[in-house]
Amino acid sequence: MVASGQGSMTGSIYHERQ
């Protein structure tokens, strides 16, 4: 899964996890 601006929830959580 890549966070490239797919959604606010996915992008936010993905970036916070990294």
N, C-alpha and C positions, 0 to 999 in steps of 0.2 A: 504493500500500500504506500502510495506517495502523496504527500500533502502539497499539492500545487494549486491551491485555491479551489478545491472541490466543494468545500463547505465550511461554514464558520465553526461548527462543532469538531469536525475532523481536523481541520487546519489548526485550530486552537489547541486541542488535546495533543495532537501529534507534535507540535512545536514545544509544548510544555513538557512533554515526556523526554524529548531529546535534550 
